[in-house]
Amino acid sequence: MQKEEKSNLFDNRFGGSIAIRGFEFQFLYSCYSILQELNEQDLSKKIGLERLEDLDIIHKNEYVQLKTSSKDIDASFFTKTNILKNFVELYKSDKTSNFKLVHNSNISNGYLKKLENKKIDKDTLEHWAEKINELDTNLNIDVRDFLSRISFEKTTEKELYSKSKKLILEKFNLTLGSEETFLFALLHHILIWSKERKEVTYTDLLKVIQFVKDSASKTSTLEAINKNYISKISFKKQTNGENFDNYFDGKAARPEHIINDLPIRREYWEEKILASLYECKFHSKFPAVSQTCFHFFNGE
């Protein structure tokens, strides 16, 4: 019974997990925006974190709110979560401001969908004018102009992570495979910068990249790894034979060939390799080395 009660508590106490997912979405989008917007050609560009909105693209005068939801969102979501209220307050202070809602959900048909598609008919205009009036009856703004300045972007954590990896790799000409290390460092700094409500510049971004490079230079690393002469391989059994043809074309054996017992076992070499692996020249004995690893670690 005690175990069942704990299980029920576990199933119902997921608020913290949802909150963290929201933070993850925000940090990933902030990371993507920083990499996308900031460059060395214009050092005056700035991205504000947790200042007027979740994200302020200052050089575009654009203010971004980020929301995650497991359900479809609609016009009521836009008002209940204070998205509309925050955008109206900013527009009131600066009529040239632009706004964006970044989300991971589908938008239901209705007034919010029409707003997303820029189909502001009479009914839609009246609906949003009424909602704005409920916020402040003394507001005197051009509702149609305000609504025209709102845009929407749908994305996911996975998409943002993938795009950010590609951007950081290309922007700083990093070694393929090292981009995650740099990305994790940038995400850590974004957490700190958000707490500080910082205006981030390209110089700040460059400092993070250089910090990681300097840290890596203090760590002993095989040159073969840096230059991609060696890489991670897998000896997991494959059931399809789509990669087997190139073996019969006379090309060097790869792990997938060895797993399927295509090359002849060289037991003499296997014993030699196990006895003195460092004496084996990898460029000419790769199949033998791979066979040794495969059969040795499979208990033979």
C-alpha positions in Angstrom: 0.0 0.0 0.0 2.8 2.4 0.9 4.5 1.8 -2.5 1.2 2.4 -4.3 0.6 5.7 -2.4 4.1 6.9 -3.3 3.4 5.9 -6.9 0.2 8.0 -6.9 2.1 10.9 -5.4 4.7 10.6 -8.1 2.1 10.6 -10.8 0.5 13.8 -9.5 3.5 15.8 -8.6 4.8 16.8 -12.0 4.5 20.6 -11.8 8.3 21.1 -11.3 9.0 19.0 -14.4 6.7 21.1 -16.5 8.3 24.3 -15.2 11.8 23.0 -16.1 10.6 22.0 -19.5 9.5 25.6 -20.0 12.9 26.8 -18.9 14.6 24.4 -21.3 12.5 25.7 -24.2 13.3 29.2 -23.3 17.0 28.7 -22.9 17.2 26.7 -26.2 15.4 29.4 -28.1 17.6 32.1 -26.5 20.6 30.1 -27.6 19.3 29.7 -31.1 18.5 33.5 -31.3 21.9 34.5 -30.0 23.7 32.3 -32.6 21.3 33.4 -35.4 21.3 37.2 -34.7 24.7 38.1 -33.4 27.7 38.4 -35.7 31.1 40.1 -36.0 29.9 42.3 -38.9 27.7 44.4 -36.6 28.8 44.4 -33.0 26.0 46.8 -32.0 23.4 44.1 -32.1 22.1 42.9 -28.8 19.8 40.2 -27.4 18.2 41.0 -24.0 17.4 38.1 -21.7 14.6 38.4 -19.1 14.4 42.1 -19.6 11.1 43.5 -21.0 10.1 40.0 -22.2 11.5 36.5 -22.1 13.7 37.5 -25.0 14.3 41.0 -26.5 15.8 41.2 -29.9 16.9 44.8 -29.3 18.2 45.7 -32.7 14.9 44.7 -34.3 12.8 46.2 -31.5 11.1 42.8 -31.2 9.9 41.3 -28.0 9.4 37.5 -27.7 7.4 35.4 -25.3 8.0 31.7 -25.1 5.2 29.3 -24.1 5.0 25.5 -23.9 1.8 23.5 -23.7 0.9 19.9 -24.2 -2.5 21.0 -25.5 -3.7 23.1 -28.4 -3.7 26.8 -27.6 -6.4 29.4 -28.5 -7.5 33.0 -27.9 -8.3 32.3 -24.2 -4.7 31.0 -23.7 -3.4 34.2 -25.2 -5.3 36.3 -22.6 -5.1 34.1 -19.5 -1.4 33.7 -19.7 -1.0 37.5 -19.9 0.6 37.4 -23.4 -1.8 40.0 -24.7 -1.4 42.2 -21.6 2.4 42.3 -21.8 2.4 43.0 -25.5 -0.2 45.8 -25.1 1.8 47.5 -22.3 4.9 47.5 -24.5 3.0 48.8 -27.5 1.6 51.6 -25.4 5.1 52.8 -24.5 6.5 52.3 -28.0 4.3 52.1 -31.1 7.1 50.8 -33.3 7.6 47.6 -31.2 7.1 44.2 -32.8 6.0 41.1 -30.9 6.3 37.3 -31.3 4.9 34.3 -29.5 7.1 31.3 -29.8 5.3 28.0 -28.9 5.4 24.3 -29.3 1.7 23.6 -29.8 -1.0 23.7 -32.4 -3.2 26.7 -32.6 -6.9 25.9 -32.6 -9.2 27.5 -35.2 -10.6 30.7 -34.0 -9.6 34.3 -33.2 -6.0 33.4 -32.4 -5.6 31.3 -35.6 -6.9 34.3 -37.6 -4.4 36.5 -35.8 -1.6 34.1 -36.7 -2.7 34.0 -40.4 -3.1 37.8 -40.5 -6.8 37.4 -41.4 -8.2 40.3 -39.3 -11.8 40.5 -40.4 -14.4 42.6 -38.6 -15.3 40.0 -36.0 -11.7 39.3 -35.2 -10.9 43.0 -34.8 -13.9 43.5 -32.5 -12.9 40.5 -30.4 -9.4 41.7 -29.8 -10.5 45.3 -29.3 -12.8 44.0 -26.6 -10.1 42.0 -24.9 -7.7 45.0 -25.0 -10.4 47.3 -23.6 -10.9 44.8 -20.7 -7.3 45.4 -19.8 -7.6 49.2 -19.6 -10.6 51.2 -20.6 -8.5 54.3 -21.0 -6.2 52.8 -23.7 -6.1 54.7 -26.9 -4.3 52.6 -29.4 -4.7 51.6 -33.0 -5.8 48.0 -32.5 -5.4 46.9 -36.1 -1.8 48.3 -36.2 -1.0 46.6 -32.9 -2.4 43.2 -34.1 -0.3 43.5 -37.3 2.8 43.7 -35.2 2.3 40.2 -33.6 3.8 37.2 -35.2 4.0 33.5 -34.3 6.6 30.8 -34.5 6.1 27.1 -33.8 9.1 25.0 -32.9 10.3 22.2 -30.6 13.2 21.6 -28.2 14.6 19.0 -30.6 14.5 21.4 -33.6 16.1 24.2 -31.6 18.9 22.0 -30.3 19.6 20.7 -33.8 19.6 24.2 -35.4 21.8 25.6 -32.6 24.4 22.8 -33.0 24.6 23.5 -36.7 24.9 27.2 -36.2 27.6 27.1 -33.6 29.6 24.5 -35.7 29.5 26.7 -38.8 29.8 30.1 -37.2 33.0 29.3 -35.3 34.4 26.7 -37.7 34.5 24.0 -34.9 35.8 20.5 -35.3 32.9 18.2 -36.1 31.8 16.4 -32.9 32.9 19.1 -30.6 29.9 21.4 -31.0 27.9 19.9 -28.1 30.7 20.9 -25.7 30.5 24.5 -26.9 26.7 24.5 -26.9 26.5 23.2 -23.3 28.8 26.0 -22.2 26.7 28.6 -24.0 23.5 27.3 -22.4 25.2 27.5 -19.0 26.1 31.1 -19.7 22.5 31.9 -20.9 21.2 30.6 -17.5 23.5 33.1 -15.8 22.9 35.9 -18.2 19.1 35.4 -17.8 19.5 35.8 -14.0 21.5 39.0 -14.6 18.9 40.3 -17.2 21.9 40.8 -19.5 22.1 42.4 -22.9 24.2 39.9 -24.8 26.5 40.9 -27.6 28.6 39.0 -30.1 31.6 39.8 -27.9 30.0 37.9 -25.0 29.3 35.0 -27.3 32.9 35.0 -28.6 34.2 35.0 -25.0 32.3 31.8 -24.3 33.7 30.1 -27.4 37.3 31.1 -26.5 36.8 30.0 -22.9 36.0 26.5 -24.0 38.9 26.4 -26.4 41.3 27.6 -23.8 40.0 25.0 -21.3 40.3 22.3 -23.9 43.9 23.3 -24.7 44.9 22.6 -21.1 43.6 19.0 -21.4 45.8 16.3 -22.8 44.0 15.0 -26.0 45.1 12.5 -28.6 45.9 14.3 -31.9 44.2 11.5 -33.7 40.9 12.4 -32.1 41.3 16.1 -32.9 41.9 15.2 -36.6 39.2 12.6 -36.7 41.7 9.8 -37.5 39.9 7.6 -35.0 36.2 7.6 -34.1 33.7 5.7 -32.0 32.6 2.3 -33.6 29.9 -0.1 -32.6 29.9 -3.9 -32.6 26.1 -4.2 -32.3 24.7 -7.0 -34.5 23.0 -5.8 -37.7 20.3 -7.8 -39.4 20.2 -5.9 -42.7 23.0 -6.5 -45.3 22.8 -3.1 -47.0 26.5 -2.4 -46.1 27.8 -5.8 -47.0 28.2 -5.3 -50.8 31.2 -3.0 -50.5 33.1 -5.7 -48.6 32.8 -8.0 -51.7 34.0 -5.1 -53.9 37.4 -5.5 -52.2 37.2 -2.6 -49.7 38.6 -2.9 -46.2 36.5 -4.7 -43.7 34.5 -2.6 -41.3 32.9 -3.5 -37.9 29.6 -4.5 -39.5 31.4 -7.0 -41.8 33.3 -8.5 -38.9 30.2 -8.8 -36.8 28.7 -10.9 -39.5 31.8 -13.1 -39.8 32.7 -12.1 -43.4 36.5 -11.8 -43.0 38.5 -15.0 -42.2 39.5 -15.1 -38.5 43.2 -14.3 -38.0 43.7 -15.9 -34.7 47.4 -15.6 -34.8 47.1 -11.9 -35.1 44.4 -11.7 -32.5 46.8 -13.3 -29.9 49.6 -11.0 -30.9 47.3 -7.9 -30.6 46.1 -8.9 -27.2 49.6 -9.5 -26.0 51.0 -6.3 -27.4 48.4 -4.1 -28.9 50.6 -1.1 -29.2 52.9 -2.8 -31.7 50.1 -3.3 -34.2 50.0 -0.7 -37.0 46.3 0.3 -37.1 46.3 1.5 -40.7 47.2 -1.9 -42.1 45.8 -4.2 -39.4 42.4 -2.6 -38.7 40.3 -5.7 -39.6 42.4 -7.8 -37.4 42.2 -5.3 -34.5 38.4 -5.1 -35.0 38.0 -8.9 -35.0 40.1 -9.1 -31.8 37.9 -6.6 -30.1 34.7 -8.2 -31.3 35.6 -11.8 -30.3 37.4 -10.8 -27.1 34.6 -8.7 -25.7 32.0 -11.3 -26.7 33.7 -13.7 -24.3 35.8 -15.8 -26.7 
